[in-house]
Each structure stands twice: as structure tokens, then as C-alpha cells.
């Protein structure tokens, strides 16, 4: 009897070399291949009002605005406008929200400014300059504060961020999805420019000492409004090379270092100030702030008009196999001869073979008596069927030691597919192919959404786990 062992789809025996793939070698721009992004303003502000810092949580859009609250704590600035407070509004659909805009509780909104926020577990982190003691009740610097949600869906202020500084602004908090990293912006004099991004790592139940993200991220200009989305950090900067004003950039940490920030393209970035980027759960839509239509800031909804799928076909194409005869053993006088069904023949007790294509392969093992030369034909037989189910295949090519190319192979389908995008460990990538490099032992989840531009109903999702 032939014992069959699937050992994956590979071009070289990486299993023996003990290499695994985890890191995207090329970090690609949001806007390029196969996309059509639309932008619409969200109706949360009157003409004279300014709103920014969008954040989505539990079907509500949180934001900061200088609209008037129905409370005695709402006061006016020297020019007659109101200070900024935090509000939330229920999302109806896409760019539409319900008419009732709800201010957060007075335990959060103080007499001066409350701006950007994020929510982690049952705590809300937000920026405020209402709580620092100043002479004659004047506006002081921003700090970050943390409030805890109670049973009545309200928040109770519990503590300031331990690294607030009365001499500098500390604002715009964001926490990574796994809860390990806390990033904020500050105009601390020890930084690179007007304001920099800083990161704290969680140590037990506390945040470690803030570290500057470094010159690969921070410049002599302004870096502000950071937001973690999956493994990617988005932020705004008015550095050189942008479209104008503040532009939105993205970066991610690879092997302990931040990748070179890449600007988002139009229509998200513009010649005006664009900042405060956040995505919905589908990663194809979300919100950002901009002053592109008037001098005041407004909140905009964007949507990537590409198909999405609810479920993915689990692609398990095994082109490589180990074969062994279990009921007989080679001896000094007996030799095993394998016919692998694709024109290849191999001698020996074991076979390690990769097929080049889908198909049905009839494997047989014959035995030759070395003393007489007699061959006993097809002592054992086995049928191997590799079937792509008339679907495109997530395929691989070895480029050089430590680097592979991942691409779409359409030769195993009779259907026509013209457009697609990738989802790699939660990141959406709109490029024709990917480059991966070796790292520590682990695995990468690669998803492909592919469709026919002329027949979008033929959209399918394919998923493959890479664990070389």
C-alpha cells in the first residue's frame, strides 16, 4: 500500500530549509489597481460649525465639533465661536447619519476643548485642555484622559494619562487592535518638528515610557492624528511632497521598524488639509476630516466601489507529495520503481515529488528483482487528483533566496476574471502581485477577491494559508 503525505505547493523544498514567510516586502499604496473611490460629506455640521476627528464604534460615529451643547458648560471663545466637544451620532447607512446628535457626558466634555478619541474595551481615551489648572481659568495645553463606561452607557472620568505634560500638548490617542501599543502626538521640544508621533508599549497593565517613532516617521513639520487600523498606522502630515496642507499617510511595523510612510492618493488626499482617517469593518469604506469645501473642517465618507464577498473558497491545492510503500521494504535484491503519472519515473523506497499542474495522476510502484532482472508490474497503485474547481489559483514563484512572488494564476479556469484585490493578514492591497520575504516560523493568511468587470456577479473569494 502506498502512503501519501501532502507537503504543500512549493517550488523548492523550503520545508527542509526551515524557512517561513510572514512579512510583506513591498508596502503598497492604497490607491492604484482596480479601484474607484467616491467621497461624500457627512451631514453633522451646520455651515458655521467645524467638525473633525471621526471615529466609528458600535454603529456610532464619534467626532469633535464646536457646535453648541444644551448645557451651562458651553461657553464661547473670544471670536464668538464655541469650544470643541465630543459628540456621537448613529450611522444610518454609508454617508447618512440619524438627525439626533448626542453630546458625550459632562464627565468628558469640559468647559474648553475635547477633541479626538478612541475606545478600547470599556474605556474611552480622549484629548482635552479643560482639566489642567491655569491662571484665571485660561485655556491650557492638551492632555489625554481616560474615562470608564458604566452600566448606563455613560462614562465616568477616572484618570489622566500618566505622561501628560503641562508644558506641551499631548493629544490624539490611538491603541492598536491587540492592545499592545499606544500612539499619540505631541509638540514636545525634544521632538523632530512642530509635532511628532510617540509610542508606548503595554507593560503588564500600564503603558511604558513614550518613545519617539523616529526620523523615518517624524519630520521637521507636523505629524498628527494617528490611527491604528489593523497592523497599519495612519497619520496626517504637512511634510514636503504632499498634495498640499495636511495629507494622510500610512505605515506599518516590520521587524521592529516602521516602513517608509506612503501618502494616500486622491480623492482622499487633496490640496487642502486632510486628516483623521478611519475605516469601517469592511476596510473598503470609512471617514476622514477635511477643509476642502470651506474654511471650516468637515467629515467625509469614502467608499471603495469594489465587490466584497461574505465567504471564501478554501484553496488547498497540494502539488507536492511524499510517497512511501508501507507493506513492502526494499532489500539488497529488491528495487522499487515509481511511475508518477506525469512522465516521471523514480527509483527508491521513498518519493518526494511536485506536480506542475492540476489533473488526475495515476501513481504506481513496480518491484524489480536485481538478481534476475524480473519486474513485477504495479505492485501498488494510487490516484492523485489535484482540482482547482474551475477557479483562479493563488500561485507562487521563487525569485531569489528568501523572496517569493505571489500572483493570480488563471490558467485553471475557463471563466474570465479582470479585476481583483488582496487581503493579507487583514491589510487590503490593490496591486497585481505581492512580494513576501522570509521571517520567523509562522503563517500568512492570503485572501483574494476576484471578479469580471463585465459580469460583477461572478465575484468569488479565495483564501490560502501560506506556511512554508
ABEGO torsion letter per residue (X at the ends): XBBBBBAEBBABBAAAAGBBBABBABBBBABBBGBBBBBBBBBABBAABBBBGBBBBGGBBBBBBABBBBBAABBBBAAGBBBBBBBBBBBABEABBBABBBBBBAAABBABBBBBBBBBEABBBBBBAAABBBBGGBBBBBBBBBBBBBAAGBBBBABBBAABBAABBBBGBBBBAAGABBBBBBABAABABABBBBBBBBBEABBBBBBBAEAAABBABBBBGBBBBEABBBBBBABBGBAEEBBBBBBBBBGGBBBBBBBBBOAABBABBBBGBBBBAAGABEBBBBAAABABBBBBBBBBBBBBBABBBBBBBBABBBBBBAABBBBAABBBBBBAGAGBBBBEABBBBBBABBEBBBBBBBBBBAAAGBBBBGABBBBBBBBAGGBBBBBBBBABBGBBBBBBBAAABABBBABBBBBBGGBBBBBABBBBBBBBBBBBBBBBBBBBAABAAABBBBBBBBBX
